[in-house]
């Protein structure tokens, strides 16, 4: 896994195919939903601060970072 690509801040590059590939890499966590054991989760990135309460209510007890630029909202 290329973490430099996974955490890229902007996938809008001139080459449209490369942009599509990078967008897929950044969004790849959606492909492993319910398959990663909680013990392997280190933290969560969320788009808005108000979403943190939802995670806490579900029992999430790890670091949470508000990082709106990582999302499509």
mmCIF file as Biopython writes it, N, C-alpha, C and O atoms, coordinates in Angstrom:
data_model
#
loop_
_atom_site.group_PDB
_atom_site.id
_atom_site.type_symbol
_atom_site.label_atom_id
_atom_site.label_alt_id
_atom_site.label_comp_id
_atom_site.label_asym_id
_atom_site.label_entity_id
_atom_site.label_seq_id
_atom_site.pdbx_PDB_ins_code
_atom_site.Cartn_x
_atom_site.Cartn_y
_atom_site.Cartn_z
_atom_site.occupancy
_atom_site.B_iso_or_equiv
_atom_site.auth_seq_id
_atom_site.auth_asym_id
_atom_site.pdbx_PDB_model_num
ATOM 1   N N  . UNK A ? 1  ? 0.845   -1.183 0.000   1.0 0.0 1  A 1 
ATOM 2   C CA . UNK A ? 1  ? 0.000   0.000  0.000   1.0 0.0 1  A 1 
ATOM 3   C C  . UNK A ? 1  ? 0.889   1.244  0.000   1.0 0.0 1  A 1 
ATOM 4   O O  . UNK A ? 1  ? 1.849   1.345  0.763   1.0 0.0 1  A 1 
ATOM 5   N N  . UNK A ? 2  ? 0.549   2.162  -0.856  1.0 0.0 2  A 1 
ATOM 6   C CA . UNK A ? 2  ? 1.298   3.403  -0.963  1.0 0.0 2  A 1 
ATOM 7   C C  . UNK A ? 2  ? 0.560   4.476  -0.168  1.0 0.0 2  A 1 
ATOM 8   O O  . UNK A ? 2  ? -0.379  5.096  -0.668  1.0 0.0 2  A 1 
ATOM 9   N N  . UNK A ? 3  ? 0.989   4.688  1.068   1.0 0.0 3  A 1 
ATOM 10  C CA . UNK A ? 3  ? 0.296   5.625  1.945   1.0 0.0 3  A 1 
ATOM 11  C C  . UNK A ? 3  ? 0.404   7.063  1.453   1.0 0.0 3  A 1 
ATOM 12  O O  . UNK A ? 3  ? -0.453  7.889  1.767   1.0 0.0 3  A 1 
ATOM 13  N N  . UNK A ? 4  ? 1.434   7.365  0.693   1.0 0.0 4  A 1 
ATOM 14  C CA . UNK A ? 4  ? 1.541   8.706  0.109   1.0 0.0 4  A 1 
ATOM 15  C C  . UNK A ? 4  ? 0.357   8.962  -0.829  1.0 0.0 4  A 1 
ATOM 16  O O  . UNK A ? 4  ? -0.181  10.068 -0.872  1.0 0.0 4  A 1 
ATOM 17  N N  . UNK A ? 5  ? -0.042  7.932  -1.578  1.0 0.0 5  A 1 
ATOM 18  C CA . UNK A ? 5  ? -1.199  8.063  -2.460  1.0 0.0 5  A 1 
ATOM 19  C C  . UNK A ? 5  ? -2.508  8.009  -1.680  1.0 0.0 5  A 1 
ATOM 20  O O  . UNK A ? 5  ? -3.440  8.750  -1.992  1.0 0.0 5  A 1 
ATOM 21  N N  . UNK A ? 6  ? -2.592  7.162  -0.692  1.0 0.0 6  A 1 
ATOM 22  C CA . UNK A ? 6  ? -3.829  7.030  0.079   1.0 0.0 6  A 1 
ATOM 23  C C  . UNK A ? 6  ? -4.209  8.344  0.739   1.0 0.0 6  A 1 
ATOM 24  O O  . UNK A ? 6  ? -5.389  8.687  0.809   1.0 0.0 6  A 1 
ATOM 25  N N  . UNK A ? 7  ? -3.222  9.079  1.222   1.0 0.0 7  A 1 
ATOM 26  C CA . UNK A ? 7  ? -3.483  10.330 1.932   1.0 0.0 7  A 1 
ATOM 27  C C  . UNK A ? 7  ? -3.229  11.570 1.075   1.0 0.0 7  A 1 
ATOM 28  O O  . UNK A ? 7  ? -3.050  12.664 1.610   1.0 0.0 7  A 1 
ATOM 29  N N  . UNK A ? 8  ? -3.212  11.407 -0.240  1.0 0.0 8  A 1 
ATOM 30  C CA . UNK A ? 8  ? -3.019  12.553 -1.127  1.0 0.0 8  A 1 
ATOM 31  C C  . UNK A ? 8  ? -4.148  13.571 -0.884  1.0 0.0 8  A 1 
ATOM 32  O O  . UNK A ? 8  ? -5.309  13.192 -0.726  1.0 0.0 8  A 1 
ATOM 33  N N  . UNK A ? 9  ? -3.804  14.832 -0.857  1.0 0.0 9  A 1 
ATOM 34  C CA . UNK A ? 9  ? -4.798  15.875 -0.575  1.0 0.0 9  A 1 
ATOM 35  C C  . UNK A ? 9  ? -5.571  16.301 -1.811  1.0 0.0 9  A 1 
ATOM 36  O O  . UNK A ? 9  ? -6.645  16.891 -1.695  1.0 0.0 9  A 1 
ATOM 37  N N  . UNK A ? 10 ? -5.044  16.014 -2.982  1.0 0.0 10 A 1 
ATOM 38  C CA . UNK A ? 10 ? -5.728  16.443 -4.200  1.0 0.0 10 A 1 
ATOM 39  C C  . UNK A ? 10 ? -5.436  15.439 -5.311  1.0 0.0 10 A 1 
ATOM 40  O O  . UNK A ? 10 ? -4.280  15.253 -5.693  1.0 0.0 10 A 1 
ATOM 41  N N  . UNK A ? 11 ? -6.460  14.803 -5.821  1.0 0.0 11 A 1 
ATOM 42  C CA . UNK A ? 11 ? -6.291  13.829 -6.895  1.0 0.0 11 A 1 
ATOM 43  C C  . UNK A ? 11 ? -6.608  14.441 -8.257  1.0 0.0 11 A 1 
ATOM 44  O O  . UNK A ? 11 ? -6.639  13.731 -9.261  1.0 0.0 11 A 1 
ATOM 45  N N  . UNK A ? 12 ? -6.842  15.738 -8.300  1.0 0.0 12 A 1 
ATOM 46  C CA . UNK A ? 12 ? -7.141  16.417 -9.562  1.0 0.0 12 A 1 
ATOM 47  C C  . UNK A ? 12 ? -5.845  16.738 -10.300 1.0 0.0 12 A 1 
ATOM 48  O O  . UNK A ? 12 ? -5.302  17.837 -10.192 1.0 0.0 12 A 1 
ATOM 49  N N  . UNK A ? 13 ? -5.371  15.762 -11.041 1.0 0.0 13 A 1 
ATOM 50  C CA . UNK A ? 13 ? -4.168  15.914 -11.845 1.0 0.0 13 A 1 
ATOM 51  C C  . UNK A ? 13 ? -4.582  16.027 -13.313 1.0 0.0 13 A 1 
ATOM 52  O O  . UNK A ? 13 ? -5.720  15.716 -13.664 1.0 0.0 13 A 1 
ATOM 53  N N  . UNK A ? 14 ? -3.671  16.467 -14.158 1.0 0.0 14 A 1 
ATOM 54  C CA . UNK A ? 14 ? -4.002  16.702 -15.570 1.0 0.0 14 A 1 
ATOM 55  C C  . UNK A ? 14 ? -4.436  15.433 -16.294 1.0 0.0 14 A 1 
ATOM 56  O O  . UNK A ? 14 ? -5.360  15.470 -17.106 1.0 0.0 14 A 1 
ATOM 57  N N  . UNK A ? 15 ? -3.790  14.330 -16.012 1.0 0.0 15 A 1 
ATOM 58  C CA . UNK A ? 15 ? -4.123  13.068 -16.670 1.0 0.0 15 A 1 
ATOM 59  C C  . UNK A ? 15 ? -5.405  12.501 -16.054 1.0 0.0 15 A 1 
ATOM 60  O O  . UNK A ? 15 ? -5.422  12.125 -14.882 1.0 0.0 15 A 1 
ATOM 61  N N  . UNK A ? 16 ? -6.473  12.440 -16.846 1.0 0.0 16 A 1 
ATOM 62  C CA . UNK A ? 16 ? -7.786  12.017 -16.334 1.0 0.0 16 A 1 
ATOM 63  C C  . UNK A ? 16 ? -7.778  10.578 -15.815 1.0 0.0 16 A 1 
ATOM 64  O O  . UNK A ? 16 ? -8.436  10.281 -14.818 1.0 0.0 16 A 1 
ATOM 65  N N  . UNK A ? 17 ? -7.055  9.698  -16.467 1.0 0.0 17 A 1 
ATOM 66  C CA . UNK A ? 17 ? -6.982  8.310  -16.008 1.0 0.0 17 A 1 
ATOM 67  C C  . UNK A ? 17 ? -6.252  8.220  -14.669 1.0 0.0 17 A 1 
ATOM 68  O O  . UNK A ? 17 ? -6.656  7.460  -13.789 1.0 0.0 17 A 1 
ATOM 69  N N  . UNK A ? 18 ? -5.182  8.992  -14.518 1.0 0.0 18 A 1 
ATOM 70  C CA . UNK A ? 18 ? -4.449  9.011  -13.249 1.0 0.0 18 A 1 
ATOM 71  C C  . UNK A ? 18 ? -5.315  9.601  -12.147 1.0 0.0 18 A 1 
ATOM 72  O O  . UNK A ? 18 ? -5.283  9.123  -11.013 1.0 0.0 18 A 1 
ATOM 73  N N  . UNK A ? 19 ? -6.088  10.635 -12.465 1.0 0.0 19 A 1 
ATOM 74  C CA . UNK A ? 19 ? -6.997  11.235 -11.483 1.0 0.0 19 A 1 
ATOM 75  C C  . UNK A ? 19 ? -8.031  10.210 -11.024 1.0 0.0 19 A 1 
ATOM 76  O O  . UNK A ? 19 ? -8.337  10.123 -9.834  1.0 0.0 19 A 1 
ATOM 77  N N  . UNK A ? 20 ? -8.563  9.442  -11.956 1.0 0.0 20 A 1 
ATOM 78  C CA . UNK A ? 20 ? -9.545  8.403  -11.618 1.0 0.0 20 A 1 
ATOM 79  C C  . UNK A ? 20 ? -8.915  7.335  -10.726 1.0 0.0 20 A 1 
ATOM 80  O O  . UNK A ? 20 ? -9.531  6.883  -9.761  1.0 0.0 20 A 1 
ATOM 81  N N  . UNK A ? 21 ? -7.684  6.933  -11.054 1.0 0.0 21 A 1 
ATOM 82  C CA . UNK A ? 21 ? -6.988  5.919  -10.270 1.0 0.0 21 A 1 
ATOM 83  C C  . UNK A ? 21 ? -6.724  6.420  -8.850  1.0 0.0 21 A 1 
ATOM 84  O O  . UNK A ? 21 ? -6.968  5.703  -7.880  1.0 0.0 21 A 1 
ATOM 85  N N  . UNK A ? 22 ? -6.225  7.652  -8.733  1.0 0.0 22 A 1 
ATOM 86  C CA . UNK A ? 22 ? -5.943  8.219  -7.414  1.0 0.0 22 A 1 
ATOM 87  C C  . UNK A ? 22 ? -7.213  8.357  -6.575  1.0 0.0 22 A 1 
ATOM 88  O O  . UNK A ? 22 ? -7.197  8.085  -5.374  1.0 0.0 22 A 1 
ATOM 89  N N  . UNK A ? 23 ? -8.295  8.771  -7.193  1.0 0.0 23 A 1 
ATOM 90  C CA . UNK A ? 23 ? -9.572  8.898  -6.481  1.0 0.0 23 A 1 
ATOM 91  C C  . UNK A ? 23 ? -9.989  7.539  -5.921  1.0 0.0 23 A 1 
ATOM 92  O O  . UNK A ? 23 ? -10.489 7.458  -4.799  1.0 0.0 23 A 1 
ATOM 93  N N  . UNK A ? 24 ? -9.789  6.488  -6.683  1.0 0.0 24 A 1 
ATOM 94  C CA . UNK A ? 24 ? -10.107 5.137  -6.222  1.0 0.0 24 A 1 
ATOM 95  C C  . UNK A ? 24 ? -9.225  4.704  -5.061  1.0 0.0 24 A 1 
ATOM 96  O O  . UNK A ? 24 ? -9.695  4.050  -4.130  1.0 0.0 24 A 1 
ATOM 97  N N  . UNK A ? 25 ? -7.948  5.067  -5.114  1.0 0.0 25 A 1 
ATOM 98  C CA . UNK A ? 25 ? -7.021  4.730  -4.031  1.0 0.0 25 A 1 
ATOM 99  C C  . UNK A ? 25 ? -7.444  5.436  -2.749  1.0 0.0 25 A 1 
ATOM 100 O O  . UNK A ? 25 ? -7.477  4.826  -1.680  1.0 0.0 25 A 1 
ATOM 101 N N  . UNK A ? 26 ? -7.766  6.716  -2.857  1.0 0.0 26 A 1 
ATOM 102 C CA . UNK A ? 26 ? -8.162  7.500  -1.682  1.0 0.0 26 A 1 
ATOM 103 C C  . UNK A ? 26 ? -9.450  6.950  -1.071  1.0 0.0 26 A 1 
ATOM 104 O O  . UNK A ? 26 ? -9.618  6.983  0.148   1.0 0.0 26 A 1 
ATOM 105 N N  . UNK A ? 27 ? -10.341 6.452  -1.890  1.0 0.0 27 A 1 
ATOM 106 C CA . UNK A ? 27 ? -11.646 5.965  -1.409  1.0 0.0 27 A 1 
ATOM 107 C C  . UNK A ? 27 ? -11.652 4.459  -1.145  1.0 0.0 27 A 1 
ATOM 108 O O  . UNK A ? 27 ? -12.716 3.888  -0.909  1.0 0.0 27 A 1 
ATOM 109 N N  . UNK A ? 28 ? -10.519 3.822  -1.178  1.0 0.0 28 A 1 
ATOM 110 C CA . UNK A ? 28 ? -10.464 2.362  -1.092  1.0 0.0 28 A 1 
ATOM 111 C C  . UNK A ? 28 ? -10.967 1.800  0.231   1.0 0.0 28 A 1 
ATOM 112 O O  . UNK A ? 28 ? -11.353 0.632  0.281   1.0 0.0 28 A 1 
ATOM 113 N N  . UNK A ? 29 ? -10.977 2.589  1.305   1.0 0.0 29 A 1 
ATOM 114 C CA . UNK A ? 29 ? -11.457 2.052  2.580   1.0 0.0 29 A 1 
ATOM 115 C C  . UNK A ? 29 ? -12.908 1.592  2.494   1.0 0.0 29 A 1 
ATOM 116 O O  . UNK A ? 29 ? -13.331 0.744  3.280   1.0 0.0 29 A 1 
ATOM 117 N N  . UNK A ? 30 ? -13.659 2.126  1.572   1.0 0.0 30 A 1 
ATOM 118 C CA . UNK A ? 30 ? -15.054 1.709  1.407   1.0 0.0 30 A 1 
ATOM 119 C C  . UNK A ? 30 ? -15.141 0.261  0.925   1.0 0.0 30 A 1 
ATOM 120 O O  . UNK A ? 30 ? -16.180 -0.379 1.086   1.0 0.0 30 A 1 
ATOM 121 N N  . UNK A ? 31 ? -14.088 -0.250 0.350   1.0 0.0 31 A 1 
ATOM 122 C CA . UNK A ? 31 ? -14.101 -1.609 -0.181  1.0 0.0 31 A 1 
ATOM 123 C C  . UNK A ? 31 ? -13.860 -2.668 0.880   1.0 0.0 31 A 1 
ATOM 124 O O  . UNK A ? 31 ? -14.044 -3.853 0.605   1.0 0.0 31 A 1 
ATOM 125 N N  . UNK A ? 32 ? -13.457 -2.284 2.079   1.0 0.0 32 A 1 
ATOM 126 C CA . UNK A ? 32 ? -13.142 -3.260 3.120   1.0 0.0 32 A 1 
ATOM 127 C C  . UNK A ? 32 ? -14.051 -3.125 4.345   1.0 0.0 32 A 1 
ATOM 128 O O  . UNK A ? 32 ? -13.714 -3.609 5.425   1.0 0.0 32 A 1 
ATOM 129 N N  . UNK A ? 33 ? -15.178 -2.481 4.179   1.0 0.0 33 A 1 
ATOM 130 C CA . UNK A ? 33 ? -16.114 -2.303 5.282   1.0 0.0 33 A 1 
ATOM 131 C C  . UNK A ? 33 ? -16.459 -3.650 5.914   1.0 0.0 33 A 1 
ATOM 132 O O  . UNK A ? 33 ? -16.700 -4.627 5.206   1.0 0.0 33 A 1 
ATOM 133 N N  . UNK A ? 34 ? -16.481 -3.699 7.229   1.0 0.0 34 A 1 
ATOM 134 C CA . UNK A ? 34 ? -16.825 -4.876 8.034   1.0 0.0 34 A 1 
ATOM 135 C C  . UNK A ? 34 ? -15.790 -5.998 7.939   1.0 0.0 34 A 1 
ATOM 136 O O  . UNK A ? 34 ? -16.048 -7.104 8.416   1.0 0.0 34 A 1 
ATOM 137 N N  . UNK A ? 35 ? -14.639 -5.744 7.342   1.0 0.0 35 A 1 
ATOM 138 C CA . UNK A ? 35 ? -13.632 -6.794 7.213   1.0 0.0 35 A 1 
ATOM 139 C C  . UNK A ? 35 ? -12.405 -6.538 8.071   1.0 0.0 35 A 1 
ATOM 140 O O  . UNK A ? 35 ? -11.606 -7.452 8.278   1.0 0.0 35 A 1 
ATOM 141 N N  . UNK A ? 36 ? -12.233 -5.347 8.568   1.0 0.0 36 A 1 
ATOM 142 C CA . UNK A ? 36 ? -11.067 -5.017 9.385   1.0 0.0 36 A 1 
ATOM 143 C C  . UNK A ? 36 ? -11.480 -5.065 10.850  1.0 0.0 36 A 1 
ATOM 144 O O  . UNK A ? 36 ? -12.397 -4.356 11.266  1.0 0.0 36 A 1 
ATOM 145 N N  . UNK A ? 37 ? -10.808 -5.895 11.624  1.0 0.0 37 A 1 
ATOM 146 C CA . UNK A ? 37 ? -11.123 -5.992 13.046  1.0 0.0 37 A 1 
ATOM 147 C C  . UNK A ? 37 ? -10.825 -4.661 13.733  1.0 0.0 37 A 1 
ATOM 148 O O  . UNK A ? 37 ? -9.865  -3.974 13.384  1.0 0.0 37 A 1 
ATOM 149 N N  . UNK A ? 38 ? -11.648 -4.307 14.704  1.0 0.0 38 A 1 
ATOM 150 C CA . UNK A ? 38 ? -11.536 -3.033 15.402  1.0 0.0 38 A 1 
ATOM 151 C C  . UNK A ? 38 ? -10.149 -2.824 16.006  1.0 0.0 38 A 1 
ATOM 152 O O  . UNK A ? 38 ? -9.668  -1.693 16.072  1.0 0.0 38 A 1 
ATOM 153 N N  . UNK A ? 39 ? -9.516  -3.886 16.440  1.0 0.0 39 A 1 
ATOM 154 C CA . UNK A ? 39 ? -8.188  -3.759 17.059  1.0 0.0 39 A 1 
ATOM 155 C C  . UNK A ? 39 ? -7.159  -3.170 16.095  1.0 0.0 39 A 1 
ATOM 156 O O  . UNK A ? 39 ? -6.150  -2.617 16.534  1.0 0.0 39 A 1 
ATOM 157 N N  . UNK A ? 40 ? -7.402  -3.283 14.784  1.0 0.0 40 A 1 
ATOM 158 C CA . UNK A ? 40 ? -6.469  -2.760 13.788  1.0 0.0 40 A 1 
ATOM 159 C C  . UNK A ? 40 ? -6.769  -1.311 13.395  1.0 0.0 40 A 1 
ATOM 160 O O  . UNK A ? 40 ? -5.962  -0.674 12.718  1.0 0.0 40 A 1 
ATOM 161 N N  . UNK A ? 41 ? -7.899  -0.801 13.806  1.0 0.0 41 A 1 
ATOM 162 C CA . UNK A ? 41 ? -8.253  0.590  13.510  1.0 0.0 41 A 1 
ATOM 163 C C  . UNK A ? 41 ? -7.479  1.486  14.465  1.0 0.0 41 A 1 
ATOM 164 O O  . UNK A ? 41 ? -7.529  1.301  15.681  1.0 0.0 41 A 1 
ATOM 165 N N  . UNK A ? 42 ? -6.768  2.450  13.911  1.0 0.0 42 A 1 
ATOM 166 C CA . UNK A ? 42 ? -5.948  3.340  14.737  1.0 0.0 42 A 1 
ATOM 167 C C  . UNK A ? 42 ? -6.648  4.659  15.042  1.0 0.0 42 A 1 
ATOM 168 O O  . UNK A ? 42 ? -6.453  5.230  16.115  1.0 0.0 42 A 1 
ATOM 169 N N  . UNK A ? 43 ? -7.466  5.150  14.104  1.0 0.0 43 A 1 
ATOM 170 C CA . UNK A ? 43 ? -8.134  6.429  14.293  1.0 0.0 43 A 1 
ATOM 171 C C  . UNK A ? 43 ? -9.238  6.565  13.242  1.0 0.0 43 A 1 
ATOM 172 O O  . UNK A ? 43 ? -9.419  5.691  12.394  1.0 0.0 43 A 1 
ATOM 173 N N  . UNK A ? 44 ? -9.957  7.660  13.315  1.0 0.0 44 A 1 
ATOM 174 C CA . UNK A ? 44 ? -11.007 7.944  12.331  1.0 0.0 44 A 1 
ATOM 175 C C  . UNK A ? 44 ? -10.864 9.376  11.852  1.0 0.0 44 A 1 
ATOM 176 O O  . UNK A ? 44 ? -10.548 10.280 12.625  1.0 0.0 44 A 1 
ATOM 177 N N  . UNK A ? 45 ? -11.100 9.562  10.574  1.0 0.0 45 A 1 
ATOM 178 C CA . UNK A ? 45 ? -11.162 10.900 9.995   1.0 0.0 45 A 1 
ATOM 179 C C  . UNK A ? 45 ? -12.622 11.173 9.680   1.0 0.0 45 A 1 
ATOM 180 O O  . UNK A ? 45 ? -13.309 10.328 9.106   1.0 0.0 45 A 1 
ATOM 181 N N  . UNK A ? 46 ? -13.091 12.345 10.053  1.0 0.0 46 A 1 
ATOM 182 C CA . UNK A ? 46 ? -14.484 12.706 9.811   1.0 0.0 46 A 1 
ATOM 183 C C  . UNK A ? 46 ? -14.548 14.060 9.120   1.0 0.0 46 A 1 
ATOM 184 O O  . UNK A ? 46 ? -13.613 14.856 9.207   1.0 0.0 46 A 1 
ATOM 185 N N  . UNK A ? 47 ? -15.656 14.314 8.434   1.0 0.0 47 A 1 
ATOM 186 C CA . UNK A ? 47 ? -15.808 15.563 7.683   1.0 0.0 47 A 1 
ATOM 187 C C  . UNK A ? 47 ? -16.243 16.720 8.573   1.0 0.0 47 A 1 
ATOM 188 O O  . UNK A ? 47 ? -15.845 17.863 8.350   1.0 0.0 47 A 1 
ATOM 189 N N  . UNK A ? 48 ? -17.066 16.423 9.589   1.0 0.0 48 A 1 
ATOM 190 C CA . UNK A ? 48 ? -17.597 17.493 10.443  1.0 0.0 48 A 1 
ATOM 191 C C  . UNK A ? 48 ? -17.500 17.104 11.912  1.0 0.0 48 A 1 
ATOM 192 O O  . UNK A ? 48 ? -17.667 15.937 12.266  1.0 0.0 48 A 1 
ATOM 193 N N  . UNK A ? 49 ? -17.234 18.070 12.747  1.0 0.0 49 A 1 
ATOM 194 C CA . UNK A ? 49 ? -17.067 17.840 14.182  1.0 0.0 49 A 1 
ATOM 195 C C  . UNK A ? 49 ? -18.286 17.154 14.808  1.0 0.0 49 A 1 
ATOM 196 O O  . UNK A ? 49 ? -18.132 16.321 15.700  1.0 0.0 49 A 1 
ATOM 197 N N  . UNK A ? 50 ? -19.490 17.495 14.351  1.0 0.0 50 A 1 
ATOM 198 C CA . UNK A ? 50 ? -20.698 16.914 14.957  1.0 0.0 50 A 1 
ATOM 199 C C  . UNK A ? 50 ? -20.801 15.402 14.744  1.0 0.0 50 A 1 
ATOM 200 O O  . UNK A ? 50 ? -21.578 14.737 15.429  1.0 0.0 50 A 1 
ATOM 201 N N  . UNK A ? 51 ? -20.032 14.855 13.806  1.0 0.0 51 A 1 
ATOM 202 C CA . UNK A ? 51 ? -20.052 13.412 13.574  1.0 0.0 51 A 1 
ATOM 203 C C  . UNK A ? 51 ? -19.315 12.639 14.672  1.0 0.0 51 A 1 
ATOM 204 O O  . UNK A ? 51 ? -19.522 11.435 14.825  1.0 0.0 51 A 1 
ATOM 205 N N  . UNK A ? 52 ? -18.469 13.315 15.427  1.0 0.0 52 A 1 
ATOM 206 C CA . UNK A ? 52 ? -17.708 12.648 16.487  1.0 0.0 52 A 1 
ATOM 207 C C  . UNK A ? 52 ? -18.638 12.030 17.525  1.0 0.0 52 A 1 
ATOM 208 O O  . UNK A ? 52 ? -18.369 10.932 18.011  1.0 0.0 52 A 1 
ATOM 209 N N  . UNK A ? 53 ? -19.718 12.707 17.871  1.0 0.0 53 A 1 
ATOM 210 C CA . UNK A ? 53 ? -20.657 12.189 18.870  1.0 0.0 53 A 1 
ATOM 211 C C  . UNK A ? 53 ? -21.227 10.841 18.430  1.0 0.0 53 A 1 
ATOM 212 O O  . UNK A ? 53 ? -21.388 9.936  19.248  1.0 0.0 53 A 1 
ATOM 213 N N  . UNK A ? 54 ? -21.528 10.713 17.158  1.0 0.0 54 A 1 
ATOM 214 C CA . UNK A ? 54 ? -22.056 9.440  16.640  1.0 0.0 54 A 1 
ATOM 215 C C  . UNK A ? 54 ? -21.047 8.310  16.876  1.0 0.0 54 A 1 
ATOM 216 O O  . UNK A ? 54 ? -21.418 7.206  17.276  1.0 0.0 54 A 1 
ATOM 217 N N  . UNK A ? 55 ? -19.773 8.603  16.623  1.0 0.0 55 A 1 
ATOM 218 C CA . UNK A ? 55 ? -18.751 7.578  16.846  1.0 0.0 55 A 1 
ATOM 219 C C  . UNK A ? 55 ? -18.624 7.229  18.321  1.0 0.0 55 A 1 
ATOM 220 O O  . UNK A ? 55 ? -18.552 6.054  18.683  1.0 0.0 55 A 1 
ATOM 221 N N  . UNK A ? 56 ? -18.597 8.252  19.173  1.0 0.0 56 A 1 
ATOM 222 C CA . UNK A ? 56 ? -18.525 8.002  20.620  1.0 0.0 56 A 1 
ATOM 223 C C  . UNK A ? 56 ? -19.718 7.175  21.086  1.0 0.0 56 A 1 
ATOM 224 O O  . UNK A ? 56 ? -19.561 6.256  21.890  1.0 0.0 56 A 1 
ATOM 225 N N  . UNK A ? 57 ? -20.902 7.493  20.590  1.0 0.0 57 A 1 
ATOM 226 C CA . UNK A ? 57 ? -22.120 6.764  20.981  1.0 0.0 57 A 1 
ATOM 227 C C  . UNK A ? 57 ? -22.070 5.294  20.555  1.0 0.0 57 A 1 
ATOM 228 O O  . UNK A ? 57 ? -22.705 4.442  21.177  1.0 0.0 57 A 1 
ATOM 229 N N  . UNK A ? 58 ? -21.319 5.002  19.501  1.0 0.0 58 A 1 
ATOM 230 C CA . UNK A ? 58 ? -21.185 3.617  19.037  1.0 0.0 58 A 1 
ATOM 231 C C  . UNK A ? 58 ? -20.054 2.887  19.758  1.0 0.0 58 A 1 
ATOM 232 O O  . UNK A ? 58 ? -19.807 1.708  19.505  1.0 0.0 58 A 1 
ATOM 233 N N  . UNK A ? 59 ? -19.361 3.603  20.668  1.0 0.0 59 A 1 
ATOM 234 C CA . UNK A ? 59 ? -18.292 2.970  21.427  1.0 0.0 59 A 1 
ATOM 235 C C  . UNK A ? 59 ? -16.900 3.185  20.864  1.0 0.0 59 A 1 
ATOM 236 O O  . UNK A ? 59 ? -15.948 2.554  21.324  1.0 0.0 59 A 1 
ATOM 237 N N  . UNK A ? 60 ? -16.761 4.052  19.886  1.0 0.0 60 A 1 
ATOM 238 C CA . UNK A ? 60 ? -15.443 4.327  19.303  1.0 0.0 60 A 1 
ATOM 239 C C  . UNK A ? 60 ? -14.612 5.085  20.321  1.0 0.0 60 A 1 
ATOM 240 O O  . UNK A ? 60 ? -15.001 6.164  20.768  1.0 0.0 60 A 1 
ATOM 241 N N  . UNK A ? 61 ? -13.467 4.523  20.689  1.0 0.0 61 A 1 
ATOM 242 C CA . UNK A ? 61 ? -12.652 5.125  21.748  1.0 0.0 61 A 1 
ATOM 243 C C  . UNK A ? 61 ? -11.223 5.439  21.286  1.0 0.0 61 A 1 
ATOM 244 O O  . UNK A ? 61 ? -10.287 5.454  22.085  1.0 0.0 61 A 1 
ATOM 245 N N  . UNK A ? 62 ? -11.080 5.685  20.000  1.0 0.0 62 A 1 
ATOM 246 C CA . UNK A ? 62 ? -9.760  5.987  19.450  1.0 0.0 62 A 1 
ATOM 247 C C  . UNK A ? 62 ? -9.748  7.426  18.939  1.0 0.0 62 A 1 
ATOM 248 O O  . UNK A ? 62 ? -10.768 8.114  18.979  1.0 0.0 62 A 1 
ATOM 249 N N  . UNK A ? 63 ? -8.605  7.868  18.466  1.0 0.0 63 A 1 
ATOM 250 C CA . UNK A ? 63 ? -8.472  9.241  18.001  1.0 0.0 63 A 1 
ATOM 251 C C  . UNK A ? 63 ? -9.399  9.579  16.844  1.0 0.0 63 A 1 
ATOM 252 O O  . UNK A ? 63 ? -9.641  8.757  15.960  1.0 0.0 63 A 1 
ATOM 253 N N  . UNK A ? 64 ? -9.911  10.799 16.863  1.0 0.0 64 A 1 
ATOM 254 C CA . UNK A ? 64 ? -10.794 11.280 15.807  1.0 0.0 64 A 1 
ATOM 255 C C  . UNK A ? 64 ? -10.235 12.612 15.307  1.0 0.0 64 A 1 
ATOM 256 O O  . UNK A ? 64 ? -9.938  13.509 16.096  1.0 0.0 64 A 1 
ATOM 257 N N  . UNK A ? 65 ? -10.099 12.723 13.994  1.0 0.0 65 A 1 
ATOM 258 C CA . UNK A ? 65 ? -9.590  13.946 13.387  1.0 0.0 65 A 1 
ATOM 259 C C  . UNK A ? 65 ? -10.626 14.500 12.423  1.0 0.0 65 A 1 
ATOM 260 O O  . UNK A ? 65 ? -11.094 13.791 11.533  1.0 0.0 65 A 1 
ATOM 261 N N  . UNK A ? 66 ? -10.984 15.761 12.599  1.0 0.0 66 A 1 
ATOM 262 C CA . UNK A ? 66 ? -11.893 16.435 11.669  1.0 0.0 66 A 1 
ATOM 263 C C  . UNK A ? 66 ? -11.045 16.904 10.489  1.0 0.0 66 A 1 
ATOM 264 O O  . UNK A ? 66 ? -10.105 17.681 10.659  1.0 0.0 66 A 1 
ATOM 265 N N  . UNK A ? 67 ? -11.384 16.429 9.302   1.0 0.0 67 A 1 
ATOM 266 C CA . UNK A ? 67 ? -10.565 16.692 8.126   1.0 0.0 67 A 1 
ATOM 267 C C  . UNK A ? 67 ? -11.483 16.790 6.897   1.0 0.0 67 A 1 
ATOM 268 O O  . UNK A ? 67 ? -11.498 15.876 6.073   1.0 0.0 67 A 1 
ATOM 269 N N  . UNK A ? 68 ? -12.247 17.884 6.761   1.0 0.0 68 A 1 
ATOM 270 C CA . UNK A ? 68 ? -13.256 17.972 5.717   1.0 0.0 68 A 1 
ATOM 271 C C  . UNK A ? 68 ? -12.722 17.844 4.289   1.0 0.0 68 A 1 
ATOM 272 O O  . UNK A ? 68 ? -13.441 17.368 3.411   1.0 0.0 68 A 1 
ATOM 273 N N  . UNK A ? 69 ? -11.485 18.257 4.040   1.0 0.0 69 A 1 
ATOM 274 C CA . UNK A ? 69 ? -10.977 18.204 2.668   1.0 0.0 69 A 1 
ATOM 275 C C  . UNK A ? 69 ? -10.790 16.775 2.147   1.0 0.0 69 A 1 
ATOM 276 O O  . UNK A ? 69 ? -10.593 16.572 0.949   1.0 0.0 69 A 1 
ATOM 277 N N  . UNK A ? 70 ? -10.851 15.780 3.050   1.0 0.0 70 A 1 
ATOM 278 C CA . UNK A ? 70 ? -10.708 14.384 2.630   1.0 0.0 70 A 1 
ATOM 279 C C  . UNK A ? 70 ? -12.003 13.800 2.086   1.0 0.0 70 A 1 
ATOM 280 O O  . UNK A ? 70 ? -12.014 12.671 1.596   1.0 0.0 70 A 1 
ATOM 281 N N  . UNK A ? 71 ? -13.086 14.550 2.165   1.0 0.0 71 A 1 
ATOM 282 C CA . UNK A ? 71 ? -14.405 14.023 1.812   1.0 0.0 71 A 1 
ATOM 283 C C  . UNK A ? 71 ? -15.016 14.803 0.663   1.0 0.0 71 A 1 
ATOM 284 O O  . UNK A ? 71 ? -14.541 15.878 0.298   1.0 0.0 71 A 1 
ATOM 285 N N  . UNK A ? 72 ? -16.082 14.242 0.100   1.0 0.0 72 A 1 
ATOM 286 C CA . UNK A ? 72 ? -16.750 14.845 -1.040  1.0 0.0 72 A 1 
ATOM 287 C C  . UNK A ? 72 ? -17.917 15.732 -0.642  1.0 0.0 72 A 1 
ATOM 288 O O  . UNK A ? 72 ? -18.759 16.048 -1.482  1.0 0.0 72 A 1 
ATOM 289 N N  . UNK A ? 73 ? -17.989 16.144 0.626   1.0 0.0 73 A 1 
ATOM 290 C CA . UNK A ? 73 ? -19.136 16.934 1.060   1.0 0.0 73 A 1 
ATOM 291 C C  . UNK A ? 73 ? -18.948 18.400 0.773   1.0 0.0 73 A 1 
ATOM 292 O O  . UNK A ? 73 ? -19.826 19.207 1.078   1.0 0.0 73 A 1 
#
